[in-house]
Amino acid sequence: MSAVNPLDASSLLAAFGALGIALVLFAETGLLVGFFLPGDSLLLTAGLLCRAGAASATTAGPGATSAPRLELAQVLVAAAAGALAGAQCGYVLGRRGGRALLARPGSRRLREGAARAEELLGRYGHARAVVLARFVPVVRTVLNPLAGALGMPARVFTVWQVAGGLVWTVGLVMAGYGLGAVVPDVDRYLLPLVGLVVLVSLVPLMLEVARGRRRPAPADSPAGREADRG
C-alpha cells in the first residue's frame, strides 16, 4: 500500500473512503492542528468520485479498474457528521480553554485566521459569521474555538454551525457530483478534473492570504498581540 498524503484529497479518499472524509473534516473544523487539511477539495473530489464510481459500475467489465468507489449517501452522511461534530468540539474546547487556546499556536496562518474570524464576528454578527466562516479555509478552523472563548451562546452557535455545515458539505459534494454528471466518460478525465478541483478550492485560501498581508491585524486580536510582543 502506498503512503497516504494528508494534503492530497484523492490520496485520502483512496485510502480511507467515506470514513476518511469524516475524520479529516472533524480535524479541520474541530482541532487547531487540522487547519492545513484540504476540506474544500476533499468534498468536491468526493462528489466527483461518487459520480465516477456510479458511471464505472454500469459501464465497466468485471475485471476493469476504476476510481475509488464512493457511495453518494455515505459521503454526504460522513461529511456532515465530521463537519458538525468537529465544529461543536472546537466550540467546547474554546469554551473551556479560553483565548489562551488561540494565543498559543505559533503558526502565522492560524494567527491571521483568528484575526479574520474576529473581524467576521464584529462585522456580521454571530449567525452570519458562523455560516460564512465555513467557506473560508483556516477561518473555519479557528472561529469555532473563538466563538466558545468569546462566550457565544451555545444554542446560537449550534443552530448556525449546523446550518452552515450542512450548506458547506452538501453543497460542495453535490457540486462535484454535478460536475461529474456533465463530463462524459468522467473516469477517463478523473485526474485532470481532480487537479482542477484542487486549484479552484485553493482560490479562497490565496485570497485570504493576500488580504491578510495587506491588512494590519487589530491590536486586540491574537495576531495583533503577538505582533506587539514581537
Secondary structure, 3 states (H helix, E strand, C coil): CCCCCCCCHHHHHHHHHHHHHHHHHHHHHHCHHHCCCCHHHHHHHHHHHHHHHHHHHHHCCCCCCCCCCCCHHHHHHHHHHHHHHHHHHHHHHHHHHCCHHHHCCCCHHHHHHHHHHHHHHHHHHHHHHHHHHCCCCCHHHHHHHHHHHCCCCHHHHHHHHHHHHHHHHHHHHHHHHHHHHHCCCHHHHHHHHHHHHHHHHHHHHHHHHHHHHHCCCCCCCHHHHHHHHC
